[in-house]
Amino acid sequence: MPTTDPRIDAYIERSADFAKPILTHLRALVHKACPDVVETWKWSFPCFDHKGLMCNMAAFKAHCAFGFWKQSLMDSDALPKEKTAMGSFGKITSVKDLPPDKVMISLIHKAMELNEKGVKAPKKPATAKLELVVPDILTKALAKNKKARETFDKFPPGAKREYIEWINDAKTEPTRDKRLATTVEWLSEGKKKNWKYEKC
Protein backbone atom coordinates (compact mmCIF):
# COMPACT_ATOMS: atom_id res chain seq x y z
CA MET A 1 0.00 0.00 0.00
CA PRO A 2 1.37 3.45 -0.90
CA THR A 3 1.97 5.93 1.90
CA THR A 4 -0.36 8.89 1.43
CA ASP A 5 -0.74 12.28 3.06
CA PRO A 6 -4.21 13.06 4.46
CA ARG A 7 -3.80 16.70 3.40
CA ILE A 8 -3.68 15.54 -0.22
CA ASP A 9 -6.74 13.33 0.32
CA ALA A 10 -8.58 16.41 1.58
CA TYR A 11 -7.25 18.57 -1.26
CA ILE A 12 -8.56 16.18 -3.89
CA GLU A 13 -11.87 15.80 -2.07
CA ARG A 14 -12.53 19.55 -2.03
CA SER A 15 -11.41 20.07 -5.64
CA ALA A 16 -13.93 20.60 -8.44
CA ASP A 17 -15.61 17.47 -9.82
CA PHE A 18 -13.70 17.66 -13.12
CA ALA A 19 -10.39 17.83 -11.24
CA LYS A 20 -10.83 14.84 -8.93
CA PRO A 21 -10.23 12.09 -11.53
CA ILE A 22 -7.25 14.01 -12.97
CA LEU A 23 -5.55 14.45 -9.59
CA THR A 24 -6.35 10.88 -8.56
CA HIS A 25 -4.89 9.55 -11.83
CA LEU A 26 -1.72 11.65 -11.55
CA ARG A 27 -1.22 10.59 -7.94
CA ALA A 28 -1.62 6.92 -8.84
CA LEU A 29 0.88 7.21 -11.70
CA VAL A 30 3.50 8.76 -9.43
CA HIS A 31 3.07 5.97 -6.88
CA LYS A 32 3.15 3.31 -9.59
CA ALA A 33 6.36 4.68 -11.09
CA CYS A 34 7.99 5.41 -7.75
CA PRO A 35 6.70 3.13 -4.95
CA ASP A 36 8.96 4.85 -2.39
CA VAL A 37 7.67 8.35 -3.17
CA VAL A 38 6.83 10.55 -0.19
CA GLU A 39 3.78 12.76 -0.44
CA THR A 40 4.27 16.22 0.99
CA TRP A 41 2.79 19.71 0.98
CA LYS A 42 4.53 22.86 -0.30
CA TRP A 43 3.27 26.24 -1.51
CA SER A 44 -0.31 25.12 -0.76
CA PHE A 45 -0.05 22.30 -3.31
CA PRO A 46 0.39 18.51 -3.23
CA CYS A 47 4.01 17.58 -3.95
CA PHE A 48 5.91 14.33 -4.39
CA ASP A 49 9.37 13.80 -2.94
CA HIS A 50 11.96 11.15 -3.81
CA LYS A 51 15.42 12.03 -2.52
CA GLY A 52 14.34 15.62 -3.08
CA LEU A 53 11.36 17.37 -4.62
CA MET A 54 10.31 15.56 -7.78
CA CYS A 55 6.96 16.87 -9.01
CA ASN A 56 3.76 18.60 -7.94
CA MET A 57 0.15 18.93 -8.98
CA ALA A 58 -2.62 21.48 -8.46
CA ALA A 59 -6.28 22.11 -9.18
CA PHE A 60 -7.65 25.49 -10.19
CA LYS A 61 -11.16 26.68 -11.05
CA ALA A 62 -11.19 25.37 -14.62
CA HIS A 63 -8.02 23.31 -15.04
CA CYS A 64 -5.34 21.26 -13.32
CA ALA A 65 -1.57 21.44 -13.59
CA PHE A 66 1.27 18.99 -13.10
CA GLY A 67 4.93 19.91 -13.10
CA PHE A 68 8.34 18.30 -12.80
CA TRP A 69 10.71 20.20 -10.53
CA LYS A 70 13.75 19.59 -12.77
CA GLN A 71 11.94 19.70 -16.10
CA SER A 72 14.63 21.77 -17.82
CA LEU A 73 17.08 18.91 -17.18
CA MET A 74 14.77 16.19 -18.47
CA ASP A 75 15.52 15.27 -22.08
CA SER A 76 12.21 14.19 -23.59
CA ASP A 77 10.12 15.03 -26.66
CA ALA A 78 7.05 14.78 -24.41
CA LEU A 79 8.10 17.90 -22.50
CA PRO A 80 8.81 21.51 -23.43
CA LYS A 81 12.24 22.60 -22.23
CA GLU A 82 10.87 25.05 -19.67
CA LYS A 83 8.00 24.67 -17.24
CA THR A 84 5.40 27.45 -17.37
CA ALA A 85 3.00 28.76 -14.74
CA MET A 86 0.68 26.02 -15.99
CA GLY A 87 3.19 23.27 -15.19
CA SER A 88 4.68 20.74 -17.59
CA PHE A 89 1.59 20.01 -19.68
CA GLY A 90 -0.32 23.28 -19.81
CA LYS A 91 -3.92 23.50 -18.67
CA ILE A 92 -5.20 19.99 -17.97
CA THR A 93 -9.00 19.74 -18.13
CA SER A 94 -9.23 15.98 -18.61
CA VAL A 95 -7.07 12.88 -18.19
CA LYS A 96 -7.04 12.80 -22.02
CA ASP A 97 -4.91 15.98 -21.99
CA LEU A 98 -2.05 13.99 -20.47
CA PRO A 99 0.49 11.86 -22.38
CA PRO A 100 -0.17 8.08 -22.33
CA ASP A 101 0.51 6.37 -19.00
CA LYS A 102 3.67 4.69 -20.33
CA VAL A 103 5.09 8.09 -21.29
CA MET A 104 4.16 9.61 -17.94
CA ILE A 105 5.80 6.73 -16.05
CA SER A 106 8.92 7.11 -18.19
CA LEU A 107 9.06 10.84 -17.36
CA ILE A 108 8.64 10.14 -13.65
CA HIS A 109 11.52 7.64 -13.89
CA LYS A 110 13.69 10.37 -15.46
CA ALA A 111 12.80 12.73 -12.61
CA MET A 112 13.63 9.99 -10.09
CA GLU A 113 17.00 9.37 -11.72
CA LEU A 114 17.98 13.03 -11.53
CA ASN A 115 17.24 13.09 -7.80
CA GLU A 116 18.99 9.77 -7.17
CA LYS A 117 22.11 11.16 -8.87
CA GLY A 118 21.92 14.31 -6.77
CA VAL A 119 21.56 16.61 -9.79
CA LYS A 120 20.60 20.10 -8.61
CA ALA A 121 17.74 22.04 -10.16
CA PRO A 122 18.83 25.24 -11.90
CA LYS A 123 18.02 28.38 -9.95
CA LYS A 124 14.83 30.04 -11.07
CA PRO A 125 14.98 33.64 -12.29
CA ALA A 126 13.93 36.17 -9.67
CA THR A 127 10.93 37.03 -11.81
CA ALA A 128 9.47 33.51 -11.64
CA LYS A 129 6.46 33.41 -9.34
CA LEU A 130 4.05 30.70 -8.32
CA GLU A 131 0.43 31.28 -9.21
CA LEU A 132 -1.41 32.59 -6.16
CA VAL A 133 -4.59 30.57 -5.66
CA VAL A 134 -7.14 31.77 -3.12
CA PRO A 135 -9.16 28.84 -1.67
CA ASP A 136 -12.90 29.01 -2.38
CA ILE A 137 -13.69 28.97 1.34
CA LEU A 138 -11.59 32.11 1.87
CA THR A 139 -13.09 33.83 -1.18
CA LYS A 140 -16.60 33.18 0.14
CA ALA A 141 -15.70 34.32 3.65
CA LEU A 142 -14.15 37.56 2.38
CA ALA A 143 -17.22 38.25 0.25
CA LYS A 144 -19.18 38.53 3.51
CA ASN A 145 -16.75 40.98 5.14
CA LYS A 146 -15.98 44.12 3.13
CA LYS A 147 -13.21 45.39 5.43
CA ALA A 148 -11.39 42.04 5.42
CA ARG A 149 -11.72 41.82 1.63
CA GLU A 150 -10.26 45.32 1.16
CA THR A 151 -7.33 44.54 3.46
CA PHE A 152 -6.61 41.25 1.69
CA ASP A 153 -6.77 42.88 -1.76
CA LYS A 154 -4.23 45.53 -0.73
CA PHE A 155 -1.74 43.02 0.71
CA PRO A 156 1.34 42.02 -1.36
CA PRO A 157 1.41 38.42 -2.66
CA GLY A 158 3.66 37.24 0.18
CA ALA A 159 1.25 38.45 2.87
CA LYS A 160 -1.70 36.85 1.07
CA ARG A 161 0.21 33.58 0.69
CA GLU A 162 0.88 33.39 4.45
CA TYR A 163 -2.85 33.32 5.18
CA ILE A 164 -3.62 30.96 2.28
CA GLU A 165 -0.97 28.43 3.33
CA TRP A 166 -2.07 28.62 6.97
CA ILE A 167 -5.64 27.71 5.98
CA ASN A 168 -4.63 25.06 3.45
CA ASP A 169 -2.16 23.41 5.83
CA ALA A 170 -4.87 22.63 8.39
CA LYS A 171 -5.06 18.85 8.78
CA THR A 172 -8.68 18.74 9.98
CA GLU A 173 -11.83 20.59 8.96
CA PRO A 174 -12.46 22.08 12.45
CA THR A 175 -8.89 23.44 12.50
CA ARG A 176 -9.34 24.86 9.00
CA ASP A 177 -12.62 26.54 9.97
CA LYS A 178 -11.04 28.04 13.09
CA ARG A 179 -8.11 29.40 11.08
CA LEU A 180 -10.52 30.79 8.49
CA ALA A 181 -12.47 32.67 11.15
CA THR A 182 -9.27 34.04 12.67
CA THR A 183 -8.04 35.08 9.22
CA VAL A 184 -11.19 37.10 8.53
CA GLU A 185 -11.04 38.66 12.01
CA TRP A 186 -7.41 39.72 11.65
CA LEU A 187 -7.90 40.98 8.10
CA SER A 188 -10.85 43.08 9.20
CA GLU A 189 -8.46 44.66 11.71
CA GLY A 190 -5.89 45.28 8.97
CA LYS A 191 -3.44 42.71 10.34
CA LYS A 192 -1.00 40.45 8.54
CA LYS A 193 -0.76 36.78 9.51
CA ASN A 194 2.35 37.32 11.65
CA TRP A 195 1.32 40.70 13.07
CA LYS A 196 2.24 39.59 16.59
CA TYR A 197 5.88 39.39 15.59
CA GLU A 198 6.08 42.66 13.71
CA LYS A 199 8.10 45.47 15.26
CA CYS A 200 6.06 48.35 16.56
CORMOUR-V224687 format. One record per residue. PSI is psi in whole degrees, -180 to 180 (NA if undefined). NEAR is the number of other ideal C-beta (glycine too) atoms within 10 Angstrom. D_FIRST is the distance of its C-alpha to the first C-alpha in Angstrom with 2 decimals. Layout:
BEGIN
PSI_NEAR_D_FIRST + PSI_NEAR_D_FIRST
END
This chain:
BEGIN
132_4_0.00 + 150_13_3.82 + 122_10_6.53 + 160_12_9.01 + 124_16_12.68 + -25_10_14.43 + -32_16_17.46 + -35_19_15.97 + -48_13_14.94 + -38_16_18.59 + -46_21_19.98 + -42_19_18.71 + -37_9_19.87 + 5_16_23.31 + 164_18_23.77 + 155_14_26.26 + -39_6_25.40 + -29_14_25.92 + -29_22_23.50 + -49_15_20.43 + -30_13_19.59 + -51_25_20.42 + -41_21_18.21 + -41_13_15.23 + -46_18_15.97 + -44_25_16.49 + -44_21_13.29 + -39_12_11.34 + -42_18_13.77 + -44_25_13.34 + -35_18_9.61 + -43_14_10.62 + -33_21_13.62 + 84_22_12.38 + -25_10_8.90 + 7_11_10.46 + 146_22_11.78 + 121_13_12.57 + 140_19_13.32 + -176_15_16.80 + 116_17_19.93 + 143_12_23.31 + 32_15_26.49 + 20_19_25.13 + 153_20_22.55 + 133_24_18.79 + 160_20_18.46 + 127_25_16.11 + 133_18_16.94 + 99_21_16.79 + 37_15_19.72 + 163_16_21.43 + 132_17_21.26 + -50_22_20.22 + 170_26_20.35 + 163_23_20.57 + 161_24_20.95 + 154_24_23.23 + 135_22_24.75 + -171_15_28.50 + -39_8_30.96 + 5_10_31.35 + 168_19_28.87 + 167_28_25.65 + 151_23_25.43 + 131_27_23.10 + 144_18_24.33 + 132_25_23.84 + -37_21_25.17 + 40_20_27.13 + -40_22_28.10 + -17_14_31.71 + -3_15_30.73 + 115_18_28.66 + 102_7_31.01 + 139_15_30.12 + -16_7_32.23 + -6_15_29.40 + 141_18_29.87 + 159_13_33.00 + -33_10_33.98 + 140_9_33.66 + 142_21_31.15 + -178_14_32.93 + -21_11_32.45 + 14_17_30.55 + -157_21_27.97 + -17_25_27.59 + 20_22_28.11 + -158_14_30.57 + 118_13_30.27 + 116_26_27.38 + -6_13_28.27 + 157_11_26.21 + -28_13_23.38 + -19_7_26.43 + -11_14_27.63 + 156_19_24.88 + 165_16_25.34 + 155_9_23.75 + -41_14_20.05 + -40_8_21.19 + -44_14_23.34 + -45_20_20.78 + -39_16_18.35 + -41_14_21.47 + -41_23_22.38 + -38_23_19.08 + -38_11_19.59 + -42_19_23.11 + -40_25_22.02 + -45_20_19.68 + -41_13_22.68 + -44_21_25.02 + -39_19_23.01 + -31_11_22.53 + -5_8_26.31 + 21_8_27.04 + 129_12_28.93 + 144_10_30.04 + 141_15_30.06 + 147_9_33.67 + 139_7_35.05 + 148_11_35.29 + 153_7_38.82 + -22_6_39.95 + -15_5_40.38 + 127_11_36.72 + 145_10_35.29 + 145_15_32.07 + 129_12_32.61 + 118_12_33.20 + 116_16_31.42 + 122_15_32.71 + 146_17_30.31 + -38_12_31.84 + -33_15_32.07 + -41_21_34.19 + -45_11_36.30 + -39_10_37.10 + -40_20_37.92 + -29_22_40.20 + -21_10_41.95 + -4_9_43.19 + 100_15_44.57 + -44_10_47.02 + -44_13_47.59 + -41_21_43.89 + -45_17_43.46 + -43_13_46.48 + -47_20_45.27 + -43_22_41.81 + -31_10_43.44 + -17_10_45.73 + 149_16_43.07 + 162_8_42.07 + -39_11_38.53 + -41_10_37.42 + -38_17_38.57 + -43_19_36.91 + -35_19_33.59 + -44_15_33.70 + -43_23_33.84 + -46_21_31.25 + -36_15_28.64 + -43_17_29.53 + -47_23_28.90 + -28_22_25.72 + -6_13_24.22 + 132_16_24.62 + -16_11_21.40 + 157_10_22.94 + -43_10_25.38 + -40_8_28.25 + -42_12_28.01 + -44_19_28.04 + -38_14_31.04 + -43_13_32.86 + -36_18_32.45 + -45_20_33.62 + -41_11_36.70 + -39_14_37.48 + -49_23_37.15 + -40_21_39.68 + -49_12_41.96 + -38_17_42.05 + -38_26_42.51 + -20_17_45.37 + 6_11_46.94 + 21_13_46.53 + 145_15_44.07 + 166_18_41.35 + -43_22_38.00 + 38_10_39.17 + -28_10_42.77 + -24_8_42.98 + 0_7_42.77 + 146_8_45.22 + 141_3_48.64 + NA_2_51.47
END
